[in-house]
Amino acid sequence: MRETLADWQPAIDEAIATLIPRDIDADYLESFFGSPTYAYDPDGIQHALATPLWDLLDRGGKRWRAILFLVFVEGFGEDPTEYLPYACIPEILHNGTIIVDDVEDGATIRRGEPALHRIYGRDVALNAGNAMYFLPLKILTRNPADLPADRRLAAYEMLMHELNRTHLGQGMDICWHNERQVRIGIDEYLEMCACKTGCLGRIVARLAAIITDQPSEVERAVAEYAELTAVAFQIGDDILDVEHSLGQAGEFGKEFGNDILEGKKTLLVIHALQKSEPDRARRLQEILESDNNTDDEILEALEILEDAGSIDYARERALELAAEARAAIDGLDFDDETTRKLEEFTEFVIERDV
Amino acid sequence: MRETLADWQPAIDEAIATLIPRDIDADYLESFFGSPTYAYDPDGIQHALATPLWDLLDRGGKRWRAILFLVFVEGFGEDPTEYLPYACIPEILHNGTIIVDDVEDGATIRRGEPALHRIYGRDVALNAGNAMYFLPLKILTRNPADLPADRRLAAYEMLMHELNRTHLGQGMDICWHNERQVRIGIDEYLEMCACKTGCLGRIVARLAAIITDQPSEVERAVAEYAELTAVAFQIGDDILDVEHSLGQAGEFGKEFGNDILEGKKTLLVIHALQKSEPDRARRLQEILESDNNTDDEILEALEILEDAGSIDYARERALELAAEARAAIDGLDFDDETTRKLEEFTEFVIERDV
């Protein structure tokens, strides 16, 4: 196995390029999508699919979903190179959701460059993003590791379950974002994270368990690890935004108070609204609802979060979740090497650019 | 079985309401999507998913994909009521693509009312449309007709194949729409129809064949029937737009020359560019490329199509395709009742409102 996790990146990109090459021709189309009834237009499919997909992938991203998959496969005692094509499943799915989310949010920037729909148009970007929901699922049909039918069916059923819950999570998040009032509590927030971000993590873990034929309690344990880690990661994001903003108070940069400006209902906001005096809670709500905030107003909101102990609360919850995640896989007999890699993985995720 | 095809509509809507009820509560969410890790927000999911989905369905649509599925099931000698939940699969998929297509095209109107993204916002509409790609696929996992594992796997593999090709077709269509020049020929156009519209038809037919365990040659035959019918239907649409426009020349209504105005590369346009004198072909290309056309220019383009014999050509191709479709299932031993229904179906499709 590779020395460090990042060493896997070139092999993963090569596996993705086997599924969807940088340069599309009629032979590839016929071999992957089957014979045309009349005639494909490789140039059109190049522009509609391969070019936007590789534009996004070439901007970076650590391929950590693919890497975590390979760590699990190796932890289960199997050769990860044999299962490399399957590692592309969560990776392409994830990048597809990024394109679609950016259209939904009207995002302008992604990984330091214009969001895909700003370059290729909303129609091309969206269709490419949606194609990336189905493209990787065809890998199971192509069956590169010659899996028996029951594992392929189990994989499809798992994917349908998790991809449905992903859309529930995204639906809740969007809905709350469009509401002015903060109507939900901490459990609903955590559920949204568990669905929206956690389910892709669960796909990584469960896919590794299913295709290597692990017992169902092992599949459950790694799924829980991945879900809890993803939720902790999401909360970490919320904390970073607030801490980064408080750290630069006085010299308000362009990232200053992003979440407050967007009116995001983060764990910190929900906690602060519950714990603050009524007049301060009302004031926080007011600033969140406003479409335009001055830097002073943002600072005021951040201070309400701080005074309510919401940063500390969120940090405790994140640590708790990370501990629960570790506990979930504690009973599994992973070797020291895998355990080390799962720890390395946690650090790897934290230095993130997605 | 019902006397006429339309009699199935209430039962189909009831089956859809079992999958995704008009009113969402925690019990439904738990039973369909599994236990939450923390707590779902039924109100949020109501607004994000059930309300937009039922808004679209309640605007009409003949549920003909579901009905055709049931006709095939009965034609294969099985009881359609037993397989009713599976009829929702192509129907919900189709309505999902409508929502997504409307976002991609920036459509304003759908079935006589504002497109969903104009009512619920692009984010909600898009997420609901995408959720409708996965929601129905979960039916196979829930397995209402107690199908053996091999049929469920075959159904998933078929769906992944066809849904991938759907996105190829949409990708080609979008790409050509964004190009000024007409670069493609008739075979590429027919392939686009076969992928974009035909694959959903193929899903209807193949799903009916797979879940009732038909031999593979029967599955291939009904798939061909459905694909060819869908392509004929698409060409019929192109012809209707031109004939309707020519018919009202002199009193230009609001639908006058829609396809020319949008610069659509229809079968008629591709044919006319190939068959017209060079200067008239150039003129047609010019009018198509222009962002603003006068009524006179549109009429001029329509006359170029007419003079090139493109309307007659398209009509012949459509009739040819319809004949090929009938021939495809000629060898199958459907009873007279099914044959009558498949004929009724063709008429039913023609009086369409989608």
Interface residues (C-beta under 8 A of the other chain):
Chain A: L29 F33 G34 P36 T37 Y38 A39 Y40 D41 D43 G44 I45 H47 A48 L49 V100 V103 E104 D105 G106 G121 R122 D123 V124 L126 N127 A128 N130 A131 Y133 F134 L135 L137 K138 L140 T141 A149 D150 R152 L153 Y156 E157 M160 H161 L163 N164 R165 H167 L168 Q170 G171 M172 I174 C175 W176 H177 N178 R183 I184 G185 D187 E188 L190 E191 M192 A194 G198 E227
Chain B: L29 F33 G34 P36 T37 Y38 A39 Y40 D41 D43 G44 I45 H47 A48 L49 V100 V103 E104 D105 G106 G121 R122 D123 V124 L126 N127 A128 N130 A131 Y133 F134 L135 L137 K138 L140 T141 A149 D150 R152 L153 Y156 E157 M160 H161 L163 N164 R165 H167 L168 Q170 G171 M172 I174 C175 W176 H177 N178 R183 I184 G185 I186 D187 E188 L190 E191 M192 A194 G198 E227
